[in-house]
Amino acid sequence: MLAILAALGSAACYALAATVQQREAERAPAQRLAAPGLLWTLAHRPWWVAAVGAMGIAASLHLWALAHAPLLVVQPIGVTGLVYAVVLAALLRSRWVSRAEILAAVTICAGLVGLLSVLPQQPGSPAPLPGEVVLVMGGAPVVLAALAVAAARRVPGTSQVGRTSRTVVLACAAAVALGTSSALARSLLPRLSRVGPAAVISWPTLIVVALALLGFWLAQCAYQAGNLGAAFAVITVVDPVTAGSWGVRLLHEPLPTSTLGVATLTASATLILTGIGVLATSRAARAAPGPTEPTLAAARRPAGTP
């Protein structure tokens, strides 16, 4: 139960951080989409820095939850972050949360309760992953990130469809990196408990940190594209699916096999995805249009140039 509460707290802190970071990324001086210096630019904005602090708290709670509950239990709880984000976005826009959004939030929570009721509640003890497996897990998100950035830059950002497409592509890459980072961290936690702090100083740990930073940067790029609802929804869905897939395939975490268990799992997942779809397209989750390509081009021209 404490692990579930920690995961809920992590989702709340992450939602607060994401809402503030999206606003700050959108208001930052215009520059090329997914520019390497985006984080440096954002680091000069106090509210964005404060949001990074909230993300640090979220990460700490998330790791604590992973140490005391299965990956398949902790990761899905992150979907509640979208509920928090929609409420926060509505408050920032000085409006009430609509009935449809409340119903969607209830639907997500009902699906999450059903999901947790059929998933194992006690963490297992995964065997250490072979070095080549860790390298593949670390390399795949990097390749996907490079492809996502290249694809996003080729999509014109002059329309809402273009901006949303950019957001989805970058958010997918961010979620894969973050989900893989969580799965690798879960595989390393038993060794940390046996060996102690010395286990932190190892190349697999560096890969975990690198993937977390890559996912963090890609998430900021997705926020920069200008659609908080799409970015948060994609990360909310793809992150736990990625981590759960690694957990089932490599960490040998069990899924329900009975007919009732599978039916409950399917129905719960359907409820969660339905609620996410409603919240992702709600007025609160849709950010104001981001800068268009002509705006970016104008920002790069010297002052006084027509």
C-alpha positions in Angstrom: 0.0 0.0 0.0 2.8 2.4 0.8 4.4 1.7 -2.6 1.1 2.5 -4.3 0.8 5.8 -2.3 4.4 6.6 -3.3 3.6 6.0 -7.0 0.5 8.2 -6.7 2.6 11.0 -5.1 5.2 10.5 -7.9 2.5 10.9 -10.6 1.2 14.1 -8.9 4.6 15.7 -8.7 5.3 14.7 -12.3 2.0 16.2 -13.5 2.8 19.4 -11.7 6.3 19.5 -13.3 5.0 18.7 -16.7 2.3 21.3 -16.7 4.8 24.1 -15.6 7.5 22.8 -18.0 5.2 22.8 -21.0 4.2 26.4 -20.3 7.8 27.5 -19.9 9.0 25.6 -23.0 6.3 27.2 -25.0 7.2 30.7 -23.7 10.9 30.2 -24.2 12.7 32.2 -26.9 12.0 30.6 -30.3 14.6 28.2 -31.6 14.9 25.1 -33.8 12.7 22.2 -32.7 14.6 19.7 -30.5 17.6 21.9 -30.4 20.5 20.5 -28.2 20.6 23.8 -26.3 16.9 23.7 -25.3 17.6 22.6 -21.7 20.2 25.4 -21.3 17.7 27.9 -22.5 15.0 26.6 -20.2 17.5 26.5 -17.2 17.4 30.3 -17.2 13.6 30.3 -16.4 13.0 30.1 -12.6 9.7 28.3 -12.9 11.1 25.6 -15.1 14.0 25.1 -12.6 11.4 24.8 -9.8 9.5 22.2 -11.9 12.8 20.2 -12.3 12.9 20.1 -8.5 9.3 18.6 -8.5 10.5 16.0 -11.0 13.4 15.1 -8.7 10.8 14.4 -5.9 8.7 12.4 -8.4 11.8 10.3 -9.4 12.7 9.6 -5.8 9.2 8.4 -5.0 9.1 6.4 -8.2 12.3 4.6 -7.3 11.1 3.9 -3.8 7.9 2.4 -5.2 9.8 0.3 -7.6 11.9 -1.1 -4.8 8.8 -2.2 -2.9 6.3 -3.2 -5.6 6.4 -5.0 -9.0 7.1 -2.9 -12.1 3.8 -3.9 -13.6 2.0 -2.4 -10.6 4.0 0.9 -10.2 4.1 1.9 -13.9 0.4 1.9 -14.6 -0.3 4.2 -11.6 1.5 6.9 -13.7 -1.8 7.3 -15.7 -3.2 9.3 -12.8 -0.7 12.0 -13.7 -2.9 13.0 -16.7 -5.8 13.5 -14.3 -3.7 15.8 -12.1 -2.4 17.6 -15.2 -5.8 18.3 -16.6 -6.9 19.8 -13.2 -3.8 21.9 -13.0 -4.1 23.1 -16.5 -7.7 24.1 -15.8 -6.6 26.0 -12.8 -3.9 27.8 -14.7 -6.6 28.8 -17.3 -9.0 29.9 -14.5 -11.8 27.6 -15.4 -13.8 24.7 -13.9 -13.1 21.1 -14.8 -15.9 20.0 -17.1 -18.3 17.1 -16.3 -16.8 15.1 -19.2 -13.3 15.5 -17.7 -14.5 14.5 -14.3 -16.2 11.4 -15.8 -13.0 10.6 -17.7 -11.0 10.9 -14.5 -13.4 8.5 -12.7 -13.1 6.1 -15.6 -9.3 6.1 -15.4 -9.4 5.5 -11.6 -11.9 2.7 -12.0 -9.8 1.0 -14.6 -6.7 1.4 -12.5 -8.4 -0.2 -9.5 -9.4 -3.1 -11.7 -5.9 -3.4 -13.1 -4.2 -3.4 -9.7 -6.7 -6.0 -8.4 -5.4 -8.7 -10.9 -1.6 -7.8 -10.9 0.9 -9.3 -8.5 1.4 -7.1 -5.4 4.7 -8.4 -4.2 7.9 -7.6 -6.1 10.0 -10.5 -7.4 13.7 -10.9 -7.4 14.8 -10.6 -11.1 18.0 -12.2 -12.1 20.8 -9.8 -13.2 20.5 -9.0 -16.9 23.4 -10.0 -19.2 25.6 -7.2 -20.3 24.6 -7.5 -24.0 20.9 -7.2 -23.0 21.6 -4.1 -21.0 23.5 -2.6 -24.0 20.6 -3.4 -26.4 18.1 -1.9 -24.0 20.2 1.2 -23.7 20.9 1.5 -27.4 17.4 1.0 -28.8 15.9 4.2 -27.3 18.9 6.2 -28.5 18.3 5.1 -32.1 14.6 5.7 -31.8 15.3 9.2 -30.4 17.5 10.1 -33.4 14.8 8.9 -35.8 12.1 10.7 -33.9 14.0 14.1 -33.9 14.7 13.7 -37.6 11.1 12.9 -38.4 9.7 15.7 -36.2 11.9 18.3 -37.9 10.6 17.3 -41.3 7.0 17.8 -40.3 5.9 21.4 -41.0 4.8 23.1 -37.8 2.5 25.7 -39.4 -0.8 23.8 -38.6 -2.3 22.2 -35.5 -2.0 18.8 -37.2 1.7 19.4 -37.8 2.3 20.5 -34.2 0.4 17.6 -32.8 2.3 15.1 -35.1 5.6 16.5 -33.9 4.4 16.3 -30.3 3.3 12.6 -30.6 6.6 11.5 -32.4 8.8 13.2 -29.8 6.6 12.0 -26.8 6.7 8.4 -28.1 10.5 8.5 -28.1 10.6 10.1 -24.7 8.3 7.5 -23.2 10.3 4.6 -24.6 13.5 6.1 -23.1 11.8 6.7 -19.7 10.1 3.3 -19.6 13.3 1.5 -20.5 15.1 3.5 -17.8 12.5 2.4 -15.2 12.8 -1.3 -16.3 16.6 -1.2 -16.0 16.4 0.6 -12.7 14.1 -2.1 -11.4 16.5 -4.8 -12.5 19.4 -3.1 -10.6 17.6 -2.5 -7.3 18.1 -6.0 -5.9 21.8 -5.7 -6.5 21.8 -2.3 -4.8 20.2 -3.9 -1.7 22.9 -6.7 -1.6 26.0 -4.7 -2.5 25.1 -1.3 -1.1 25.9 2.1 -2.5 28.9 0.7 -4.3 26.5 -0.8 -6.8 25.5 2.7 -7.9 29.0 3.1 -9.5 28.6 0.8 -12.5 28.1 1.2 -16.2 24.5 -0.1 -16.2 23.6 2.6 -13.7 25.1 5.2 -16.1 22.9 3.8 -18.8 19.9 4.2 -16.6 20.8 7.8 -15.9 21.6 8.5 -19.5 18.2 7.1 -20.7 16.4 9.2 -18.0 18.1 12.3 -19.2 17.4 11.5 -22.8 13.7 10.9 -22.0 13.6 14.2 -20.0 15.1 16.2 -22.9 12.7 14.6 -25.5 9.8 15.3 -23.2 10.8 19.0 -23.1 11.0 19.0 -26.9 7.5 17.5 -27.1 6.2 20.2 -24.8 8.0 22.8 -27.0 5.9 21.5 -29.9 2.9 22.9 -28.2 0.3 20.2 -27.3 0.4 19.3 -23.6 -2.6 16.9 -23.9 -1.0 14.9 -26.7 2.4 14.8 -25.1 1.2 13.8 -21.7 -1.3 11.2 -23.1 1.4 9.5 -25.2 3.9 9.4 -22.4 1.2 8.2 -20.0 0.4 5.2 -22.3 3.7 4.3 -23.9 5.9 4.6 -20.8 4.1 1.9 -18.7 3.6 -0.3 -21.8 7.3 -0.1 -22.6 8.4 -0.8 -19.0 5.8 -3.5 -18.6 6.9 -5.2 -21.8 10.5 -5.3 -20.5 9.2 -6.5 -17.1 7.3 -9.4 -18.5 9.9 -10.4 -21.1 13.2 -9.9 -19.2 12.3 -9.5 -15.5 9.8 -12.4 -15.5 7.0 -10.5 -13.8 3.8 -12.5 -14.1 0.6 -11.5 -15.8 -2.8 -13.0 -14.9 -3.5 -16.2 -16.8 -7.1 -17.1 -15.6 -10.0 -16.2 -17.8 -11.4 -13.8 -15.2 -8.0 -12.2 -14.7 -7.4 -11.7 -18.4 -11.0 -10.3 -18.8 -10.5 -7.9 -15.9 -7.1 -6.8 -17.3 -8.6 -6.2 -20.7 -11.6 -4.3 -19.4 -9.5 -2.2 -17.1 -7.0 -1.3 -19.8 -10.0 -0.3 -22.1 -11.4 2.0 -19.4 -8.0 3.6 -18.8 -7.4 4.2 -22.5 -10.9 5.6 -23.0 -10.4 8.0 -20.1 -7.0 9.1 -21.4 -8.5 9.7 -24.8 -11.1 12.1 -23.4 -8.7 13.9 -21.2 -6.0 14.2 -23.9 -8.5 16.1 -26.1 -10.1 18.2 -23.4 -9.8 22.0 -23.4 -7.6 22.0 -20.3 -5.1 19.6 -21.9 -4.8 21.4 -25.2 -2.1 24.0 -25.0 -2.2 27.2 -27.0 -0.7 26.8 -30.5 3.1 26.8 -30.4 5.4 28.9 -32.6 5.1 28.4 -36.3 7.9 27.8 -38.7 7.8 31.4 -40.0 8.0 32.6 -36.4 11.0 30.5 -35.7 12.7 31.7 -38.9 12.0 35.3 -38.0 13.5 34.8 -34.6 16.7 33.6 -36.1 17.0 36.6 -38.4 19.1 39.5 -37.3 17.2 42.5 -35.8 16.0 44.9 -38.5 16.0 42.3 -41.3 12.6 42.2 -43.1 
